[in-house]
C-alpha cells in the first residue's frame, strides 16, 4: 500500500510539472497586407484570404504587423489595399505597427526612424478605432533596435511615450528565404520546384523550433513562451495550416502576443548592440556569455537557398 501511495504521489507530481510546463507560442505575421512578388491585387487578395482561412480553421489568435506604405498608390490612399487589412480585423485579429516603409534603424538613424514609426500609424489606428481597438504593439523591421545602448534607450523611451509594447521574437527563422524560392519557382512555372520547396518548409520550421526550445532550456532551465515570426507571403498562404498542425503536434497552445509576453523571460533587458537582427533568446544568451549560445542552429537547405537567390541566411 505504501509503495502504491508513493507511486501515485510521483505520478501526480509529474503531471503537475507537465501542466506547469505547458508549451505556449504566439503567432505574429509581418509585412501586411502582403509581401510577395505576386503584387497584383487579385493575388494579394488571394494570399490574404487563404491566410485568414487557415487562421479561422485553427481558431487561433494572430497579430499582423503593417507597413502602411503599401496602402497608397500614386500618393493617395488605396482603398483596395486598405480593405485587405479590414479583412484581418473582420476576423477579430489584431494589428501592430511595423513602420511606414520597413526601413532599417541602423541605416537611417533614430530621428528618421521615429518619423517613419509615426507615419506608419495613421491608417492602422483609424481601422482599429472603428473596431473599438487601439494600436498597442510595435515590431522593429529587420529586428534591429540600436547599435548603442543610448540609441536603444532613446528609442524605447519614444515607443513607451506613444504607448507601444515592443513585440520581440524568440522563434526566429528564414521563412523569407523559402518565400523567395517559392515565388520564383511559381513565376518561372516550375511546379516541381515549388512542391519541393513547400515540402521542405514545415520540417525546416520544426527543426528551428526544436533548436529554440533547446536554447530556452539552456538559458532558463525551462521552455519559455515562444514568439514566432512569419510573413504575410505566398508560401505561408499555402502552408500555414501545416505550420499550425506542427505547433500543436509538439504540444503548443497558441496564445495571443500579450499572453506570451507575460512570461518572466521577457522582463530581461535587451543589451544586444550588434548589427544583425537576431532572436531575443540569442540576445539574452550573448549577455550571459558566448558559451551560452547553443551551437548547431539549423540552416536552410542549399537547394532552397539557391532557388531563392540569397547568398546566405
C-alpha positions, 0 to 999 in steps of 0.5 A, spaced: 500 500 500 505 504 501 509 503 495 502 504 491 501 511 495 508 513 493 507 511 486 501 515 485 504 521 489 510 521 483 505 520 478 501 526 480 507 530 481 509 529 474 503 531 471 503 537 475 510 539 472 507 537 465 501 542 466 506 547 469 510 546 463 505 547 458 508 549 451 505 556 449 507 560 442 504 566 439 503 567 432 505 574 429 505 575 421 509 581 418 509 585 412 501 586 411 497 586 407 502 582 403 509 581 401 510 577 395 512 578 388 505 576 386 503 584 387 497 584 383 491 585 387 487 579 385 493 575 388 494 579 394 487 578 395 488 571 394 494 570 399 490 574 404 484 570 404 487 563 404 491 566 410 485 568 414 482 561 412 487 557 415 487 562 421 479 561 422 480 553 421 485 553 427 481 558 431 487 561 433 489 568 435 494 572 430 497 579 430 499 582 423 504 587 423 503 593 417 507 597 413 502 602 411 506 604 405 503 599 401 496 602 402 497 608 397 498 608 390 500 614 386 500 618 393 493 617 395 490 612 399 488 605 396 482 603 398 483 596 395 489 595 399 486 598 405 480 593 405 485 587 405 487 589 412 479 590 414 479 583 412 484 581 418 480 585 423 473 582 420 476 576 423 477 579 430 485 579 429 489 584 431 494 589 428 501 592 430 505 597 427 511 595 423 513 602 420 511 606 414 516 603 409 520 597 413 526 601 413 532 599 417 534 603 424 541 602 423 541 605 416 537 611 417 538 613 424 533 614 430 530 621 428 528 618 421 526 612 424 521 615 429 518 619 423 517 613 419 514 609 426 509 615 426 507 615 419 506 608 419 500 609 424 495 613 421 491 608 417 492 602 422 489 606 428 483 609 424 481 601 422 482 599 429 478 605 432 472 603 428 473 596 431 473 599 438 481 597 438 487 601 439 494 600 436 498 597 442 504 593 439 510 595 435 515 590 431 522 593 429 523 591 421 529 587 420 529 586 428 534 591 429 533 596 435 540 600 436 547 599 435 548 603 442 545 602 448 543 610 448 540 609 441 536 603 444 534 607 450 532 613 446 528 609 442 524 605 447 523 611 451 519 614 444 515 607 443 513 607 451 511 615 450 506 613 444 504 607 448 507 601 444 509 594 447 515 592 443 513 585 440 520 581 440 521 574 437 524 568 440 522 563 434 526 566 429 527 563 422 528 564 414 521 563 412 523 569 407 528 565 404 523 559 402 518 565 400 523 567 395 524 560 392 517 559 392 515 565 388 520 564 383 519 557 382 511 559 381 513 565 376 518 561 372 512 555 372 516 550 375 511 546 379 516 541 381 520 546 384 515 549 388 512 542 391 519 541 393 520 547 396 513 547 400 515 540 402 521 542 405 518 548 409 514 545 415 520 540 417 525 546 416 520 550 421 520 544 426 527 543 426 528 551 428 523 550 433 526 544 436 533 548 436 529 554 440 526 550 445 533 547 446 536 554 447 530 556 452 532 550 456 539 552 456 538 559 458 532 558 463 532 551 465 525 551 462 521 552 455 519 559 455 513 562 451 515 562 444 514 568 439 514 566 432 515 570 426 512 569 419 510 573 413 504 575 410 507 571 403 505 566 398 508 560 401 505 561 408 498 562 404 499 555 402 502 552 408 500 555 414 495 550 416 501 545 416 505 550 420 499 550 425 498 542 425 506 542 427 505 547 433 500 543 436 503 536 434 509 538 439 504 540 444 503 548 443 497 552 445 497 558 441 496 564 445 495 571 443 502 576 443 500 579 450 499 572 453 506 570 451 509 576 453 507 575 460 512 570 461 518 572 466 523 571 460 521 577 457 522 582 463 530 581 461 533 587 458 535 587 451 543 589 451 544 586 444 548 592 440 550 588 434 548 589 427 544 583 425 537 582 427 537 576 431 532 572 436 531 575 443 533 568 446 540 569 442 540 576 445 539 574 452 544 568 451 550 573 448 549 577 455 550 571 459 556 569 455 558 566 448 558 559 451 551 560 452 549 560 445 547 553 443 551 551 437 548 547 431 542 552 429 539 549 423 540 552 416 536 552 410 537 547 405 542 549 399 537 547 394 532 552 397 537 557 398 539 557 391 532 557 388 531 563 392 537 567 390 540 569 397 547 568 398 546 566 405 541 566 411 
